[in-house]
Amino acid sequence: TDGGSTSRYSLSGEWHDRDSNGETKVTAYAMQYALQLFSNFTYAMDRPVTGDQFSQQDDRNIFGGKVSKSWSHMLGSLDARSEVGVQLRNDRIHVGLYETQARQVLGATRVDDVRETMLGVYGQSTMGLTPWLRTIVGLRADTAYFSVSSLTNSANSGKTNASLLSPKLSFVAGPWNKTEFFFNTGNGFHSNDARGTTAKADPKTGDSVDPVPGLVALRGWEFGMRSEIFSHLQSSLSYWKLKSDSELLYVGDAGTTQASHASQRQGIEFNNRWTPSDHFLLDADLALTHARFVTGDRIPNAVDSVASIAATIKDIGPWSGSLQWRYLGSGALTEDNSVRSDSASTFNLRISRSMRDLTNRSSNVTIDVFNLLNTKVNDIQYYYATQLPGETAPVHDKIVHPAEPRSIRVTYRTSF
């Protein structure tokens, strides 16, 4: 009886006003989202009689928009292009976590009405310092407001807010011999679940817990090069590093917050696009990542390598097609690296044909074949304890979700 249903409806609009000197842009959107999901990750470990199935239910309305203004001007003796903007988003959420058996509710772990508002203001300027050196300087200020009304434990209700400043700086040098070099640095953030920012009691045990910050700062930098020195080949190579103040996570499946250590990630990205003719192109990308907590332990589920190669033949008369190989490398499933995930390699095929229908309107038919070779790999891999009915104690093991077998999707598009 595991499974569920979800829906999402959205409406968005955009308005522009351009002139010779600049542009004003206004965007707005509204979204309605619903989820009812029944899962059982631990089988019969916590509730041997009824089983451990639980339900996550989420009903939210989201409203937001952005206003920005960009223009060209002089900054001293330098030509500059600047942009300022403001972004606003508001989420109104009713969310619940329930104990269930065969999709019948046995009790509520926690139910909350949540209000979240995110406000961001930013500005940036692009300047040509010399004929071979240009820079981008920017600053962003973000404020988040959280309001949680717990319908199951009033101790977890409350209001909090958090603010962060995020500067950024970029330099681009060149081009020399169709090659340029770049350096980017700046701050960012990730947000935590609003319920974790006001939590005072574990919804299952009642034990006291510490709230988590609403916004967690990240700092990163990268340097690299982009080149077209070889005919018909565009390549980029970069080395990057990212530090996070905390790997904090709200564990929705358990209804609790879990704080982890600060982390540091670094890696190399190598991207290539080869276009020897108008009818053929080849994309090849590789990313290698080294992810660790500041304690030196591995970050579970952070894979070490990702690669992709795609060959595309296009505009052969009305026909186009592509074959893509995707590779997801192995990664640690435990902090001590004693258990690792298996790597996954799959192929996808796409064939499309352009045509005109009986009313002479342009149309297109596309056939996608996913997992072309019907390879048995896993989309998701974890390592944790579970207990089956009849077992005397929990057992730690890999928990996996198999990838979809070979599947075909046919898409027809036409203009009106």
FENURMO-V939438 format. One record per pair of residues at least 24 apart in sequence whose ideal C-beta (glycine too) atoms are under 8 Angstrom apart, sorted by the first residue. I is the first residue (numbers start at 1). J is the second residue. Records with the same first field share a line. If there is no record, write none. Layout:
I: J + J
//
This chain:
1: 38 + 53 + 102 + 103
2: 38 + 39 + 40 + 53
3: 37 + 38
4: 35 + 36 + 37 + 38 + 55
5: 35 + 36
6: 33 + 34 + 35 + 36 + 37
7: 32 + 33 + 34
8: 32 + 33 + 34
21: 71 + 72
22: 69 + 70 + 71 + 72
23: 69 + 70 + 71
24: 67 + 68 + 69
25: 66 + 67 + 68 + 69 + 70
26: 65 + 66 + 67
27: 65 + 66
28: 64 + 65
29: 62 + 63 + 64 + 65
30: 61 + 62 + 63
31: 61 + 62 + 63
32: 60 + 61 + 62
33: 58 + 59 + 60 + 61 + 62
34: 58 + 59 + 60
35: 59
38: 100 + 103
39: 253
41: 253 + 384 + 386 + 399
42: 384 + 385 + 386 + 387 + 394
43: 386 + 387 + 388 + 389
44: 387 + 388 + 389 + 391
45: 385 + 386 + 387 + 394
47: 99
48: 387 + 389
50: 99 + 101 + 106
51: 101 + 389
53: 99 + 100 + 101 + 102 + 103
54: 97 + 98 + 99 + 100 + 109 + 253
55: 96 + 97 + 98 + 100 + 103 + 105
56: 95 + 96 + 97 + 252 + 253
57: 95 + 96 + 97 + 98
58: 93 + 94 + 95 + 96
59: 93 + 94 + 95
60: 91 + 92 + 93 + 94 + 95
61: 91 + 92
62: 89 + 90 + 91 + 92
63: 89 + 90
64: 88 + 89 + 90
75: 125 + 127
78: 127 + 128 + 129
79: 127 + 128
80: 125 + 126 + 127
81: 125 + 126 + 127
82: 123 + 124 + 125 + 126
83: 123 + 124 + 125
84: 121 + 122 + 123
85: 121 + 122 + 123
86: 119 + 120 + 121 + 122
87: 118 + 119 + 120 + 121 + 122
88: 117 + 118 + 119 + 120
89: 116 + 117 + 118
90: 115 + 116 + 117 + 118
91: 115 + 116 + 117
93: 194
95: 195
97: 203 + 252 + 255
108: 152
109: 152 + 203 + 204 + 255
110: 150 + 152 + 153 + 156 + 195 + 203 + 255
111: 150 + 151 + 152
112: 148 + 149 + 150 + 151 + 152 + 156 + 195
113: 148 + 149 + 151
114: 146 + 147 + 148 + 149 + 194 + 195
115: 145 + 146 + 147 + 194
116: 144 + 145 + 146 + 147 + 194
117: 144 + 145
118: 142 + 143 + 144 + 145 + 191
119: 143 + 144 + 145
124: 168
132: 173 + 174 + 176
133: 171 + 172 + 173
134: 171 + 172
135: 169 + 170 + 171 + 172
136: 168 + 169 + 170
137: 168 + 169
138: 167 + 168 + 169 + 186
139: 165 + 166 + 167 + 168
140: 165 + 166 + 167 + 168
141: 165 + 166
142: 166 + 189 + 215
144: 191 + 214 + 215
146: 194 + 197 + 198 + 214
147: 194
148: 194 + 195 + 197 + 198
150: 195 + 198
152: 203
153: 201 + 203
155: 200 + 201
156: 195 + 198 + 199 + 200 + 201 + 203
157: 198
158: 197 + 198 + 200
159: 198
160: 197 + 198 + 211 + 214
161: 214
162: 197 + 213 + 214 + 215
163: 215
164: 189 + 215 + 217
177: 229
178: 227 + 228 + 229
179: 225 + 226 + 227 + 228 + 229
180: 225 + 226 + 227
181: 223 + 224 + 225
182: 222 + 223 + 224 + 225 + 226 + 238
183: 221 + 222 + 223
184: 221 + 222 + 223
185: 220 + 221 + 222
186: 219 + 220 + 221
187: 217 + 218 + 219 + 220
188: 217 + 218 + 219 + 220
189: 215 + 216 + 217 + 218
190: 215 + 216 + 218 + 244
191: 215 + 216
192: 216 + 248 + 249 + 250 + 257
193: 250 + 252 + 257
195: 250 + 257
196: 248 + 250 + 257
199: 256 + 257
202: 255 + 256
203: 255 + 256
204: 254 + 255 + 256
209: 256 + 257
210: 259
211: 257
212: 246 + 248 + 250 + 257 + 259
213: 246 + 248
216: 244 + 245 + 246 + 248
217: 244 + 245
218: 242 + 243 + 244 + 245
219: 243
224: 269
232: 274 + 275 + 276
233: 272 + 273 + 274 + 275
234: 272 + 273 + 274 + 275
235: 270 + 271 + 272 + 273
236: 269 + 270 + 271 + 272
237: 268 + 269 + 270 + 271
238: 268 + 269
239: 266 + 267 + 268
240: 266 + 267 + 268 + 269
241: 265 + 266
242: 266
247: 293 + 299
260: 293
261: 293 + 294 + 295 + 297
262: 293 + 294
263: 291 + 292 + 293 + 294 + 299
264: 291 + 292 + 294
265: 289 + 290 + 291 + 292 + 299 + 302
266: 290
278: 315
279: 313 + 314 + 315 + 316
280: 311 + 312 + 313 + 314
281: 311 + 312 + 314
282: 309 + 310 + 311 + 312
283: 308 + 309 + 310 + 312
284: 308 + 309 + 310
285: 309
293: 335
297: 335 + 336
298: 332 + 334 + 335 + 336 + 337
299: 332 + 335
300: 331 + 332 + 333 + 334 + 335 + 383
301: 331 + 332 + 333 + 341 + 381 + 382
302: 331 + 332
303: 328 + 329 + 330 + 331 + 341
304: 329 + 330 + 331
305: 329 + 330
318: 353 + 354 + 355
319: 351 + 352 + 353
320: 351 + 352 + 353 + 354
321: 349 + 350 + 351 + 352
322: 349 + 350
323: 347 + 348 + 349 + 350 + 372
324: 348 + 349 + 350
333: 381 + 382 + 383 + 398
334: 383
339: 383 + 398
341: 378 + 381 + 398
342: 377 + 378 + 381
344: 375 + 377 + 378 + 379 + 403
345: 375 + 377
346: 370 + 371 + 372 + 373 + 375 + 377 + 403
347: 371 + 372 + 373 + 375
348: 372
357: 414
361: 414 + 415 + 416
362: 414 + 415
363: 412 + 413 + 414 + 415
364: 411 + 412 + 413 + 414
365: 410 + 411 + 412
366: 410 + 411 + 412 + 413
367: 408 + 409 + 410
368: 408 + 409 + 410 + 411
369: 406 + 407 + 408
370: 404 + 406 + 407 + 408 + 409
371: 403 + 404 + 405 + 406 + 407
372: 406
373: 406
374: 405 + 406
375: 403
376: 402 + 403
377: 402 + 403
378: 402 + 403
379: 403 + 404
//
